Amino acid sequence: MPIEVQVVSRARELYSTENADMVIIPGSEGEMGVLPGHTPVLTTLAFGELRIIEGEDIIGFVVYGGVVDVRPSKVVVLADDAESVAEIDLDEVEAARQRAQQLMAESPTEDQRWQIAQELRRAEIAARIQRRRIPSGARIRSLDDEA
């Protein structure tokens, strides 16, 4: 019995499937694995990697906050912001990280410091997730594979 999964950001729907075997959620209290038949839960998302397991495939997203509604047969991820792991450009991430570090060194105001820290955190999380190794035997399926 598979589980339906929908991943939505403020900008657009990123992914939808009716055939997931498991969803691994970066919750604010830690990672949470969801299998079909899971008890209903409403939880907040932390910054991290959302993974959807479909057979041999792992579909990964970097999420930056939001909420997740878990039902026995469906998981709806409402991310504040998210991007596919397959779409992350490490050169762009590194450039953003360097810009944020440079801005932080220029003695910003408290509000600016908070915004810069968030951007730096986003860049570091995206880089860490993109560099992570794939488990043996699994493959990351690109969103283009759906077309």
N, CA and C of each residue as an Amber inpcrd file, in Angstrom:
protein
   441
   0.8490000  -1.1880000   0.0000000   0.0000000   0.0000000   0.0000000
   0.8970000   1.2560000   0.0000000   0.9390000   1.9920000  -1.1040000
   1.7610000   3.2040000  -1.1640000   1.0770000   4.3860000  -0.4740000
   1.8490000   5.4590000  -0.3370000   1.3310000   6.6830000   0.2650000
   1.4240000   7.8120000  -0.7610000   0.4080000   8.6580000  -0.7920000
   0.3900000   9.8170000  -1.6840000   1.1820000  10.9460000  -1.0270000
   1.9990000  11.6470000  -1.8340000   2.8110000  12.7410000  -1.3160000
   2.6840000  13.9440000  -2.2510000   2.5090000  15.1050000  -1.6470000
   2.4450000  16.3550000  -2.3990000   3.4020000  17.3390000  -1.7240000
   4.3080000  17.9360000  -2.5260000   5.2630000  18.9190000  -2.0180000
   4.9690000  20.2480000  -2.7030000   4.6410000  21.2540000  -1.8890000
   4.2460000  22.5580000  -2.4070000   5.0610000  23.6380000  -1.7010000
   5.5690000  24.5980000  -2.4760000   6.2080000  25.7770000  -1.8850000
   5.2680000  26.9540000  -2.0950000   5.6610000  28.1100000  -1.5960000
   4.8190000  29.2960000  -1.8080000   4.6830000  29.6180000  -3.2890000
   5.7220000  29.2830000  -4.0620000   5.7570000  29.6430000  -5.4780000
   5.0110000  28.6570000  -6.3750000   5.0790000  27.3350000  -6.0380000
   4.5080000  26.3490000  -6.9570000   4.4670000  24.9630000  -6.3310000
   3.7450000  24.0700000  -6.9920000   3.7940000  22.6630000  -6.6090000
   5.0790000  22.0890000  -7.1880000   5.8830000  21.4550000  -6.3320000
   7.1690000  20.9180000  -6.7700000   7.0910000  19.4500000  -7.1560000
   6.2190000  18.7100000  -6.4920000   6.2030000  17.2740000  -6.7350000
   4.9090000  16.6800000  -6.2190000   4.4540000  15.6400000  -6.9140000
   3.2730000  14.9220000  -6.4780000   3.3890000  13.4750000  -6.9510000
   3.0680000  12.5530000  -6.0820000   3.0780000  11.1340000  -6.4300000
   2.0270000  10.4080000  -5.6000000   1.5680000   9.3030000  -6.1200000
   0.6590000   8.4400000  -5.3730000   1.3320000   7.1280000  -5.0120000
   2.6600000   7.0220000  -5.2770000   3.3420000   5.7430000  -5.1470000
   4.5410000   5.7340000  -4.2130000   4.5710000   6.6000000  -3.2270000
   5.7110000   6.6430000  -2.3070000   5.6410000   5.4770000  -1.3210000
   6.8150000   4.9320000  -1.0180000   6.9080000   3.8810000  -0.0100000
   7.1760000   4.4670000   1.3710000   7.8770000   5.6230000   1.3960000
   8.2410000   6.2550000   2.6620000   8.5900000   7.7150000   2.4040000
   8.3650000   8.5560000   3.4070000   8.7540000   9.9610000   3.3580000
   9.5740000  10.2460000   4.6090000  10.7350000  10.8620000   4.4290000
  11.5700000  11.2390000   5.5650000  11.5420000  12.7550000   5.6620000
  11.0120000  13.2450000   6.7710000  10.7220000  14.6670000   6.9660000
  11.7140000  15.2830000   7.9470000  12.3090000  16.4410000   7.5870000
  13.1560000  17.1450000   8.5490000  12.2840000  17.9970000   9.4720000
  11.7440000  17.3960000  10.4850000  10.8610000  18.1010000  11.4080000
  11.6310000  18.9880000  12.3690000  10.9530000  19.9260000  12.9730000
  11.6080000  20.8430000  13.9070000  12.1240000  20.1230000  15.1470000
  11.5800000  18.9450000  15.4520000  12.0300000  18.1590000  16.6040000
  12.9480000  17.0120000  16.1940000  13.3270000  16.9610000  14.9130000
  14.1970000  15.8990000  14.4040000  13.5770000  15.2370000  13.1950000
  14.3260000  14.3250000  12.5720000  13.8120000  13.6300000  11.3980000
  12.6980000  12.6730000  11.7800000  11.7140000  12.5780000  10.8760000
  10.5750000  11.7010000  11.1170000  10.3200000  10.8930000   9.8520000
  10.2620000   9.5890000   9.9800000   9.9280000   8.7190000   8.8600000
   8.4400000   8.4360000   8.8540000   7.8520000   8.5020000   7.6640000
   6.4200000   8.2710000   7.5270000   6.1970000   7.1330000   6.5310000
   5.4880000   6.1150000   6.9860000   5.1000000   4.9820000   6.1570000
   3.5850000   5.0160000   5.9550000   3.0650000   4.3000000   4.9430000
   1.6130000   4.2240000   4.7810000   0.9490000   3.7490000   6.0740000
  -0.1760000   4.3470000   6.4050000  -0.9070000   3.9980000   7.6120000
  -0.4520000   4.7600000   8.8500000   0.4000000   5.7600000   8.6740000
   0.9280000   6.5370000   9.8050000  -0.2050000   7.2590000  10.5380000
  -0.0540000   7.4150000  11.8140000  -0.9940000   8.1720000  12.6290000
  -1.0080000   9.6290000  12.1560000  -2.1640000  10.2830000  12.0980000
  -2.2090000  11.6850000  11.6820000  -1.3500000  12.5810000  12.5760000
  -0.5840000  13.4540000  11.9310000   0.3070000  14.3810000  12.6310000
   0.3690000  15.6770000  11.8310000   0.4030000  16.7830000  12.5370000
   0.6750000  18.0810000  11.9270000   1.9320000  18.5880000  12.6110000
   2.9880000  18.8330000  11.8390000   4.2560000  19.2390000  12.4360000
   4.9060000  20.3340000  11.6000000   5.8630000  21.0070000  12.2090000
   6.5890000  22.0570000  11.4910000   7.8540000  21.4820000  10.8770000
   8.2460000  22.0860000   9.7580000   9.4560000  21.6910000   9.0480000
  10.6350000  22.5160000   9.5300000  11.7600000  21.8650000   9.6690000
  13.0140000  22.5740000   9.9110000  13.6840000  22.7940000   8.5570000
  14.7830000  23.5260000   8.5300000  15.6040000  23.6070000   7.3340000
  16.2760000  22.2360000   7.2000000  16.2000000  21.6150000   6.0350000
  16.8360000  20.3170000   5.8550000  16.3930000  19.6280000   4.5960000
  16.6530000  18.3240000   4.5450000  16.3460000  17.5400000   3.3490000
  15.1000000  16.6890000   3.5530000  14.1540000  16.8510000   2.6680000
  12.9600000  16.0220000   2.5960000  13.2560000  14.9390000   1.5620000
  13.0580000  13.6670000   1.9410000  13.3210000  12.5750000   1.0140000
  12.0580000  11.7470000   0.8320000  11.7650000  11.4600000  -0.4350000
  10.6230000  10.6230000  -0.7830000  11.1950000   9.3630000  -1.4120000
  10.8690000   8.2140000  -0.8320000  11.3750000   6.9330000  -1.3160000
  10.2740000   6.2720000  -2.1340000  10.6130000   5.9690000  -3.3840000
   9.7040000   5.2500000  -4.2880000  10.4730000   4.0870000  -4.8770000
  10.3010000   2.9120000  -4.3250000  11.0480000   1.7540000  -4.8060000
  12.5390000   1.9850000  -4.6370000  13.2870000   1.9600000  -5.7300000
  14.7300000   2.1700000  -5.7110000  15.1010000   3.6510000  -5.7840000
  14.1360000   4.5080000  -6.0190000  14.3860000   5.9350000  -6.2300000
  14.2780000   6.7420000  -4.9470000  15.1210000   7.7670000  -4.8450000
  15.0530000   8.7400000  -3.7590000  14.8870000  10.1040000  -4.4160000
  13.7800000  10.7620000  -4.1260000  13.5240000  12.0950000  -4.6580000
  13.7500000  13.0540000  -3.5070000  14.7420000  13.9390000  -3.6420000
  15.1260000  14.8100000  -2.5450000  14.8250000  16.2700000  -2.7970000
  14.4520000  16.9680000  -1.7280000  14.2000000  18.4040000  -1.7640000
  14.8680000  19.0510000  -0.5710000  15.4190000  20.2420000  -0.7720000
  15.8890000  21.0370000   0.3440000  14.7080000  21.9270000   0.7160000
  14.2910000  21.8560000   1.9720000  13.1580000  22.6630000   2.4380000
  13.6510000  23.6500000   3.4820000  13.0380000  24.8190000   3.4700000
  13.4260000  25.8990000   4.3720000  12.2120000  26.3350000   5.1920000
  11.7920000  25.4660000   6.1060000  10.6670000  25.7810000   6.9670000
   9.3350000  25.4510000   6.3230000   8.2850000  25.4900000   7.1360000
   6.9420000  25.2150000   6.6580000   6.2270000  24.2710000   7.6040000
   5.2030000  23.5910000   7.0820000   4.4410000  22.6210000   7.8640000
   4.1990000  21.3640000   7.0270000   3.9190000  20.2610000   7.7250000
   3.6170000  18.9890000   7.0720000   2.3630000  18.4170000   7.7160000
   1.4240000  18.0230000   6.8790000   0.1990000  17.3680000   7.3320000
   0.3070000  15.8940000   6.9400000   0.4210000  15.0260000   7.9350000
   0.5510000  13.5900000   7.7010000  -0.7890000  12.9340000   8.0040000
  -1.2570000  12.1510000   7.0440000  -2.4710000  11.3500000   7.1980000
  -2.1060000   9.9020000   6.9030000  -2.9480000   8.9420000   7.2250000
  -2.5920000   7.5380000   6.9750000  -2.2630000   7.2160000   5.5160000
  -2.8750000   7.9130000   4.5710000  -2.6350000   7.6020000   3.1610000
  -2.0860000   8.7780000   2.3630000  -1.7760000   9.9090000   3.0320000
  -1.3150000  11.0910000   2.2940000  -0.4440000  11.9670000   3.1780000
   0.6110000  12.5430000   2.5640000   1.4730000  13.5100000   3.2190000
   1.4830000  14.7660000   2.3580000   1.1330000  15.9030000   2.9660000
   1.1710000  17.1800000   2.2590000   2.2310000  18.0500000   2.9280000
   3.2500000  18.4230000   2.1490000   4.3400000  19.2700000   2.6230000
   4.0920000  20.6740000   2.0940000   3.8920000  21.6280000   3.0020000
   3.7010000  23.0300000   2.6390000   4.9510000  23.7810000   3.0890000
   5.9160000  23.8910000   2.1840000   7.2150000  24.4830000   2.5170000
   7.1870000  25.9930000   2.3240000   7.8300000  26.7130000   3.2540000
   7.9930000  28.1540000   3.0670000   8.7740000  28.4040000   1.7750000
   9.8050000  27.5990000   1.5600000  10.5920000  27.6310000   0.3310000
  11.2150000  26.2610000   0.1780000  11.4190000  25.8220000  -1.0500000
  11.9890000  24.5010000  -1.2950000  12.5670000  24.4490000  -2.7010000
  13.5070000  23.5270000  -2.9020000  14.0610000  23.2880000  -4.2310000
  14.4840000  21.8370000  -4.3260000  14.4390000  21.3160000  -5.5350000
  14.8550000  19.9530000  -5.7720000  16.3610000  19.8350000  -5.5710000
  16.7990000  18.7710000  -4.9280000  18.2270000  18.5430000  -4.7440000
  18.9200000  18.4730000  -6.1080000  18.2390000  17.8940000  -7.0980000
  18.8210000  17.7600000  -8.4330000  19.0570000  19.1150000  -9.1080000
  18.3550000  20.1580000  -8.6660000  18.4850000  21.4810000  -9.2820000
  19.5070000  22.3840000  -8.5900000  20.1080000  21.9310000  -7.5030000
  21.0490000  22.7660000  -6.7620000  22.3340000  22.9170000  -7.5570000
  22.7580000  24.1570000  -7.7430000  24.0130000  24.4740000  -8.4220000
  25.0310000  24.8490000  -7.3430000  26.0240000  23.9910000  -7.1380000
  26.9940000  24.2310000  -6.0650000  27.7810000  25.5150000  -6.2630000
  28.0300000  25.9270000  -7.5050000  28.7360000  27.1910000  -7.7500000
  27.9040000  28.3750000  -7.2590000  26.5950000  28.3460000  -7.5380000
  25.7090000  29.4150000  -7.0610000  25.6080000  29.4100000  -5.5400000
  25.5400000  28.2280000  -4.9580000  25.4600000  28.1140000  -3.5060000
  26.7240000  28.6780000  -2.8610000  27.8780000  28.3310000  -3.4020000
  29.1420000  28.8290000  -2.8540000  29.2500000  30.3470000  -3.0010000
  28.8000000  30.8810000  -4.1360000  28.8190000  32.3400000  -4.3380000
  27.9030000  33.0300000  -3.3220000  26.7320000  32.4620000  -3.0660000
  25.8020000  33.0420000  -2.0830000  26.4020000  32.9860000  -0.6830000
  27.0590000  31.8890000  -0.3660000  27.6950000  31.7490000   0.9490000
  28.8000000  32.7900000   1.1310000  29.6030000  32.9900000   0.1120000
  30.6780000  33.9830000   0.1980000  30.1260000  35.4020000   0.3160000
  29.0470000  35.7030000  -0.4350000  28.4020000  37.0270000  -0.3240000
  27.8870000  37.2570000   1.0850000  27.2380000  36.2470000   1.6500000
  26.6880000  36.3770000   3.0050000  27.8020000  36.5720000   4.0310000
  28.8870000  35.8460000   3.8990000  30.0130000  36.0050000   4.8200000
  30.6210000  37.4000000   4.7050000  30.7080000  37.8960000   3.4900000
  31.2600000  39.2390000   3.2720000  30.3460000  40.3000000   3.8820000
  29.0530000  40.1680000   3.6650000  28.1020000  41.1260000   4.2350000
  28.1300000  41.0770000   5.7600000  28.2850000  39.8970000   6.3330000
  28.3300000  39.7580000   7.7850000  29.5620000  40.4670000   8.3520000
  30.6430000  40.4750000   7.6110000  31.8860000  41.1200000   8.0570000
  31.8040000  42.6500000   8.0080000  30.7830000  43.1940000   7.3530000
  30.6470000  44.6420000   7.1830000  29.8160000  45.2950000   8.2840000
  29.6840000  44.6430000   9.4300000  28.9640000  45.1730000  10.5940000
  27.5410000  45.6320000  10.2630000  26.6900000  44.7100000   9.8520000
  25.3090000  45.0820000   9.5330000  24.5020000  45.3980000  10.7920000
  23.3220000  45.9740000  10.5860000  22.4050000  46.2100000  11.6970000
  21.8870000  44.8600000  12.1850000  21.1940000  44.8650000  13.3080000
  20.6830000  43.6130000  13.8770000  19.7140000  42.9140000  12.9130000
  18.7880000  43.6830000  12.2920000  17.8550000  43.0930000  11.3360000
  18.5840000  42.5260000  10.1300000  19.5640000  43.2700000   9.6140000
  20.3400000  42.7870000   8.4720000  21.1350000  41.5460000   8.8530000
  21.6840000  41.5380000  10.0480000  22.4760000  40.3940000  10.5240000
  21.6040000  39.1300000  10.5260000  20.3640000  39.2400000  10.9940000
  19.4710000  38.0870000  11.0230000  19.2010000  37.5790000   9.6010000
  18.8990000  38.4820000   8.6550000  18.6260000  38.0900000   7.2720000
  19.8570000  37.4570000   6.6200000  21.0260000  38.0300000   6.8650000
  22.2630000  37.4830000   6.3060000  22.5350000  36.0980000   6.8940000
  22.3110000  35.9480000   8.1930000  22.5250000  34.6480000   8.8430000
  21.6010000  33.5820000   8.2460000  20.3510000  33.9580000   7.9460000
  19.4170000  33.0180000   7.3280000  19.9060000  32.6030000   5.9370000
  20.3830000  33.5580000   5.1560000  20.8930000  33.2440000   3.8160000
  22.1280000  32.3600000   3.8970000  22.9960000  32.6380000   4.8520000
  24.1880000  31.8130000   5.0420000  23.7840000  30.3860000   5.4450000
  22.8250000  30.2830000   6.3230000  22.3360000  28.9730000   6.7560000
  21.7350000  28.1930000   5.5910000  20.9590000  28.8700000   4.7570000
  20.3550000  28.2270000   3.5890000  21.4300000  27.6920000   2.6530000
  22.4460000  28.5170000   2.3880000  23.5170000  28.1090000   1.4750000
  24.2860000  26.9130000   2.0250000  24.5650000  26.9270000   3.3070000
  25.3240000  25.8270000   3.9040000  24.5210000  24.5290000   3.9080000
  23.2380000  24.6120000   4.1650000  22.3880000  23.4120000   4.1480000
  22.2920000  22.8560000   2.7320000  22.0640000  23.7170000   1.7460000
  21.9670000  23.2620000   0.3570000  23.2660000  22.5990000  -0.0900000
  24.4070000  23.1750000   0.2490000  25.6990000  22.6020000  -0.1360000
  25.9120000  21.2470000   0.5360000  25.6010000  21.1590000   1.8200000
  25.7860000  19.9020000   2.5580000  24.9180000  18.7930000   1.9650000
  23.6890000  19.1150000   1.6550000  22.7740000  18.1070000   1.1260000
  23.2000000  17.6810000  -0.2710000  23.6190000  18.6130000  -1.1030000
  24.0210000  18.2830000  -2.4670000  25.2650000  17.3980000  -2.4750000
  26.1440000  17.5770000  -1.5140000  27.3880000  16.8020000  -1.4720000
  27.2240000  15.4240000  -0.8450000  26.1070000  15.2010000  -0.1710000
  25.8790000  13.9300000   0.5170000  25.8410000  12.7790000  -0.4890000
  26.3890000  11.6580000  -0.1030000  26.4320000  10.4900000  -0.9790000
  25.0760000   9.8020000  -1.0500000  24.8450000   9.1470000  -2.1810000
  23.6320000   8.3710000  -2.4010000  23.8390000   6.9830000  -1.7970000
  22.8630000   6.4080000  -1.0740000  23.0150000   5.0490000  -0.5620000
  23.2610000   4.0600000  -1.7010000  24.0260000   3.0420000  -1.4400000
  24.3570000   2.0300000  -2.4360000  23.0830000   1.4080000  -3.0060000
  23.0300000   1.3050000  -4.3230000  21.8860000   0.6830000  -4.9870000
  20.7500000   1.6410000  -5.2860000  20.7270000   2.8080000  -4.6630000
  19.6520000   3.7690000  -4.9030000  20.1080000   4.7790000  -5.9460000
  19.1690000   5.4350000  -6.5470000  19.5180000   6.5010000  -7.4790000
  18.6010000   7.6780000  -7.2160000  19.1150000   8.8660000  -7.5050000
  18.2790000  10.0510000  -7.3800000  17.6020000  10.2560000  -8.7130000
  16.3050000  10.3310000  -8.6830000  15.5500000  10.5490000  -9.9070000
  15.3270000  12.0310000 -10.0760000  15.6740000  12.5430000 -11.2270000
  15.4730000  13.9510000 -11.5370000  13.9930000  14.1910000 -11.8300000
  13.5420000  15.4010000 -11.6320000  12.1580000  15.7310000 -11.9620000
  11.9350000  15.6350000 -13.4570000  13.0150000  15.7630000 -14.2600000
  12.9090000  15.6130000 -15.7120000  12.5890000  14.1920000 -16.1070000
  12.8840000  13.2010000 -15.2560000  12.5750000  11.8090000 -15.5440000
  11.0680000  11.5870000 -15.6640000  10.2900000  12.4970000 -15.0770000
   8.8250000  12.3680000 -15.1260000   8.2710000  12.7000000 -16.4940000
   8.9740000  13.5520000 -17.2390000   8.4640000  14.0240000 -18.5410000
   8.5630000  12.9720000 -19.6150000
